[in-house]
Amino acid sequence: MLGVLYAAVYGPEAALFCELFDTRVRYSGISVVYQVSGIVSSSITPLIATFLLQYGGGKPWLVASYVFVVGVISAYFMRRTF
């Protein structure tokens, strides 16, 4: 099942990343974005989500709001493709 889900995400992601950078810096830009975002989101997001879940009394609304805000910020920085 993961092979199907990952393929559905990583296929369009590669095309999106290619659109974000000019051809002369594309390989380096994609590598930096992919590695840094993996480090930052993989380490901080679970801590923030756990804190927000406890702060919200076990209700997921603050976590959902956090995911929404992060999505809006990401869409802002990817505005070149829109």
Secondary structure, 3 states (H helix, E strand, C coil): CHHHHHHHHHHHHHHHHHHHCCCCCHHHHHHHHHHHHHHHHHHHHHHHHHHHHHHCCCCCHHHHHHHHHHHHHHHHHCHHHC
